[in-house]
Amino acid sequence: RTLSQYDDFTFDDFDPDTPDYPSHDQLRRYFQAYARHFGLYDHIEFRTEVVHCARRGDRHWEVTLRRDGREWQERFTHLVVCNGHHWDPRWPDYPGTFTGEYLHSHQYKRAAPFAGKRVLVIGGGNSACDVAVETSRVSAFTAISWRRGYRILPKFIMGKPSDVVGEKLAWLPISIRARLSDFLIWVLQGPNELYGLPPVDVKFGQTHPTINDELLYRIRHGKVHPRPDIARFEGRKVHFKDGRIEEYDAVVACTGYRISHPFFDKSFIDYSEGPVPLYLRMMHPDYADLYFIGLFQPLGCIWPGAELQSKIMAREIAGKWQRPADIRRRIERELKRPHYRQLDTPRHTITVDYHVFRRQLLRHLPKDYVRKEPRRKPVSSR
């Protein structure tokens, strides 16, 4: 909650009784209250698809829109891309075909449909561990397949949310914070091997850690069953790399997402693979009227960072801030000096450290910027 709220409309403004880890329904109502608070509904076109965006001349973006089967074009002086990077599923590529129910975590809504079924969850990130825990409460059998070891962090440390504790240590170098985190994991739960899981074989920060309080508990109580990587599918049978063969009714692939901007021609912009060359993770070097908000993956919550990006963008459009003349050189420097040296995979091309990135963005805003907007009467979330 503390590090997931907007600076100018906090959870206290929304509902002071919001828990440390809000549910998806509470977050939905929080966003709706935020939109009402700032009068955003009058500026949103619902049920309208952005089909294509193209630059026309030096001053305009032509946007093709579609609604109820009808298409039309509109022109804009600035284009702000906020379509996110957690919507286009990345599927695993295993030999064979699974003939049972095969879905991506993007399609998963609740555990009830898996009642009485044998369920296999692929992956070790936050979604995978949550799905494994939830389905294990209703399924006949739940297993989770990891191809490598993941760090599992607790949600609470000494009674405080773990990200809040991490914020207190944000002044330390990342390398020191990494050692402290590994020591904490070793003290609290020991090595992964004690739970039948693959050992962690990468340094802290090279991959995304997973925050979950229940997976290891469910494993030790025989409710979730660890499995190695998958070798191939054969009908409803799953062949694992340790030689084990098991049948499942459903497989849930929690294998991440592609960075996707289908409304751009690929010859114009394609960030689906490789580094993303944007200044402050938001500004294109060639087009001062094109912004990408939220195209980064923090080790923490994305919304506060996206809010700061939006404020920088608004200040530039209003003529109160100017991007550097050497923007290309600065982009190259950002790419050469990532916050973490991560594994060379598509998932790790846009990772930033929550606290370091926040400090970088705050340098481009007024020095007194901290919840500086006037307090307004809270809007009811009901």
N, C-alpha and C positions, 0 to 999 in steps of 0.2 A: 504493500500500500504506500509506504512513505516515499519510495523511490520510483513509484509508478504513476504518480499524479502530475497533473499540469500545474505549473507555477501560478497561473492566474485563475484557477478554479480547482481547489484542492478537494480531497475527499471530505474534509471537515465542512466545506461549503455545500457539498452534496448530501452527505449523511455522516455525522460524527460517529455513528455506531458501525461504520464499515469495518469489517475485520481486517487483520493484517494481510490475509490472502483472500481477496474478494472472489466470489464465484463469477462464472461467465455471465449470469443473468444480472448480477450487481454491476458488472462492468458495462454491460449493454445500457443499463439505466443511467449509469454515470455519463457515458458518451451522449446519450439523449438529453440529459440535463445540461451538459456543457453546450450542446447545440442550441437549446432553448435559451440558455443564459446569455449567449452572445448573438441571438437572433439569426442563426445560420440557416434555419429551415427555409427562409425566404430566398436563399441563394443556392439551393440544392435542387437539381433536376433529377428526380427519382425515376427508376425504370428506364433509364436512357443509356444506351451503350455508346462508347467511344469506338468508332470503327477504324478511323485512320486519322493521323496527324501529319501534316506536311508543311514545310516552310514555303511561303510564297513571297518572293522578293526579300527585302531587308527588314521589313517592319511587321510582318503579319504571319500568323500561324492559321492555316486552314484546317478546321476540325470537322470531320464527317461524323454525324451522329445518327443513331437509329432508335426509333421507338414505335412500337405497335406496327412493325413492318414497313415504316416509312423512313427514308433517309433524307438528310439535308446537310448543308454545310454552313458553318459559321466561322467568322474570323475574329482572332484575338491578338492583342499586342504582346501578351506574355503567356507562356505555357508552363504549368506546374504539374509535374508527374508525381502522383501519390497513390499509385495502384498497388503498392506493397510488393513483397517478395515471398509471401507465404500463401500462394493461391494456385500455382501451376505445379501439380504433383510431379515429383521425380520418382519413377518406378525402378525397382531393382531389376537387374538383367540376369535371371537364372535360366539355365537350360530347362527344357520341358515346359509343360503346361499344368497349372493347378486348376482342377475342374470344380472345386468347391466354391464357396463365397470368397472372393478375392477383392479387397478394397484397400484404399489408401486412408491414412489417418485423417486426411482432408474430408473424407466422407463420413467419418465416425462421429456420431452425435451422443449416443448413450449406450450403456452396457446391456440394457434389457433384451435387445434382439439376439444376444449371444447366450441367453439362458439355456443351460443343459447341453451346450455345444463344446466341442474340442476346438480350442482357439490357439493359433500361433501368432505371436506378435514379432515383427522383424524390426530391429533397431534398438538403440540404447539412449536416445535423447529424451527430452522431457515428455514429448507426446507418447513415445513408445512405453516408457515406464508408467505413465498415467493410465494408458489403455490396458496394459497388463494388470495393473492393480485393480482397476475398475471391473474388467471382465472376470477376473478371478473370483469375484464375490458372487457371480451368478452362473458361471460356466461349469461344465463337467470337468474340464481340464484346461489350464492355461499355461503355455510355455512362451519363453521369450528368447529369441535368437540374436546373439551378438557375434559379429565377425572380429571385433577387437574389444579391448577393455575401455570402459568409461569411468570417469570419476563421478561418484555419487555424493553430492553435498546435502547436508541436512537443511531443512527449512528454517530451523531455529537453532541458535547458539546462545547458551546462557539466558534463555527466555526471550531473546530478541530475534527478529527476522534476520536471516543470514546476510542479506544484502545490506541491511542497516549496520551490522557489525563490520562488514567489508568497507562501508563508507568511512567508518572511524579510522580505518587503516589506509585510506586512499592516499595519504601523504607519503606513504612508503613507496620505494621503487617497486615496479611490477615483479621483478625477480624475487624480492623479499616476500611480497604478498603470496607469491606462488609457493615458496617453501613453507610458509605458515599454513597455507591451505592444505598442502600435502600432509604436514605433521598433524593437523587437526583431524583429517580423514583417518589417518593411521591410528590415532588415539581413540576416536569415537567408534570406529567400526572395523578397523583392521583391513588387511588386503582383500581384494576381490575373490581370491582363490578360496577363502573360507566359505564363500557362498556358491561355489561352483561356477563362478564367472571368470572370463578371461582377465589376466592381469593388465593393469594400466602400463603401457609401454611407451608413452610419449610424455613430454614435459608439460607442466601446467600451462595452459594457454594455447598449446598447439591444436587442441580440439575444444569444443564447447563442453563445459561441465554440465552435469545433470543435477537438478535439484528435486529430491524426492525423499520423503520420510518413510514411505511404506513398502517400497519394493523389496529391500533386504529383509524386512520383517516378514513379508508374505513368502519370500523364498525359504526362510528358515522354518516357517510353519507349514511348508509343503503345499502352499496354495499357488505359487508361481514356480515353474520348473525351468531352470536355465538350459539353454541349448546352444551348441556352436553354430558356425556359419552354415548356410544351406549349400549343398552341392547341386541338387536339381529337384524338379517337381516331376511327379508321375501320377496323373489323375489326382486323387485325394491324398496320395502318399507324398511325404516330404523326406528326401534323402539328405541327411546331414553329413558334414565332412568327417565326423568321427565314425562313420559307418552305420549309425543308427537310422532306422526307417520307421516313421510313425504316420498315422493317418489323422487328418484334421478336417473339421467341417468348415472352418473359416481361417483365413490368413489376413492379418492387418499389416500392411507395409507402412511403417513410420520412417520413411527414408528421405525425408526432406523435400525441397521444392526447387524449381528452376527460377532464375531471374528472367522474367519474361515481360516484354513490351510489345505485344502483338499489333498495336496500333501504329508502330513505326515500321517503315521499310527496313529490312535487315542491312541493306547497303548504307543506310543513314545512321542508325544506332542499333548495336547488338551487344548487350552486356551479359549474354547467357553463359559465356565461358571467359575465363581469364580475369585480369584486374579491371576495375571500374575507375577510369581516369576522370574523376570529378573533384574539384576543389572543395574542401570541407565536406566531401561526400555528397555534394549537391549542385555544384556549378560547372557547367560545360565550358571548356576553354574557348570554343568558337562562337557560342550563342549566349549573349548576355541576357536574353529574354527567355531562357529555358532553365528550369530548376527541377531537381529531383529531391523530393522530401521523403525521408525514411528509407532511403536505399543504403542502409547499413545494418549490421547485425551486432549489437552491443552484447557484452557479457553482462546482461542486466536488461532492464526494460527499455523499449525503443521509444515510447511516447514522449518522455521529457526531452530527449535529444531531437526528435522531430519538431517539437514545439520551438526549441531554440533555433533550429534551421529556419523555421517559418518566420520567426521574428527578424532574423538577419535578412531574409529575402524581402520582407515587407519594408524594412529600412532602406534597402537598396532601391526598390521600386519607387519609394517616396523621396529618393534623393538624399537620404540621411547617412548613407554608407556607400563606399565605393570599393569594388573588388580590386585586388592588386594588379598592377600592370604586367607583372611577371607571373601570371597565373599558371602558365604551362610549367615553369620551373618549380613552382610550389607543388603542383600536382605530382611531378616526378619525385620530389623530395618526400611527399606523403607516401607514395607507393614504395619507395626505397626504405622507408623507416616505419614499418607497420608497428602497431602497439604490441602485437604478438607475432612470432614466427610460426605460422600454423602449417598444417599439412597441406600439400598441394592438391586440393580437391575443390570442385565447384562450390561446395558449401562454405569454404573458408576464404572467399575472395573479398568479402566486405566486412570482416570482423573488426570491431573497435573495442577498446576498454571503456566501459561506461563512464568512469570518473575522469579519465584523461581526455576523452572526447568532449565531455561536458565543459571541462576547463578550456579546451581549445575554442569551443563555440562562444563561451562567455566572454572571451577576449575581444570579440567583435560586437559586443553589446555594451550599452552604458555601464560604467563601473558600479553604479548603485542598483543594477538590475537584480532584484530578488523579490519576487512576488510584489512588485511595485505598483501593480494596478490597484485602483481603489476597491475596497471591499464592497461588494454589492449584496443585497439581500439574497440569501440562498434560495435556489429554486427547488421546489418540492420534487422529489424523485418518484413520487407516487403517480 
